């Protein structure tokens, strides 16, 4: 649903493909207004350079269009912050749909909106239910991983059976 209604290529191009390096802020704003189509949610969908990440080139430097739009229409982006989308449409650069935040804010926003790709999993890859006593939460450096206790037990058993001699030799050296 998220990407299905986006046109792959613009029907017609209105204006130059890249902005001139000598454009003023007002000229850049006017140029940006020639590079989009409005969808039913009010998103300004980028029709400039093709690509998933919606880049444009200014003075031989690739710039994210949403970052450019935020700086032109709203203001400077604070140090260490990125530009995030309220609408969750990566090709949107409508300034009213953009806000700044850190990478942690982006991860929290993603989790709150249910967009983590493993968040919706209810079963492991072998079909065991990821709930109750079978759910093992393993904290790591970046986040908490949900693991299947049955699969973890089976994996450890296979490892111990395959490496029994090595494990016993290590135990003898310790003792």
LINTA-V970080 format. One line per field, one symbol per residue. phi: phi as a letter, one per 40 degrees, with the letter a starting at -180 (. if undefined). burial: b if it has 24 or more other C-alpha atoms within 12 Angstrom, else e. Layout:
phi=???
burial=???
//
This chain:
phi=.cbcccccbccacbhccbccccccccccdccdccbabccccgccccbcdchccfbbbbfgbcbccccccccccbiccccgbbbbbccgbcccbcdccbacacccdccccccccgbccccccbbcccgcccagcccbcbcbccabccbcccccccccccccccbdccccccccccc
burial=eeeeebeeeeeeeeeeebbeeeeeeeebbebbbbbbbeeeeebbbbbbbeeeebbbeeeeeeebbbbbbbbbbeeeeeeeebbbbbbbbbbbbbbebbbbeeeeeeeeeeeeeeeeeeeeeeeeeeeeebeeeeeeeeeeeeeeebbbbeeeeeeeeeeeeeeeeeeeeeeeeee
//
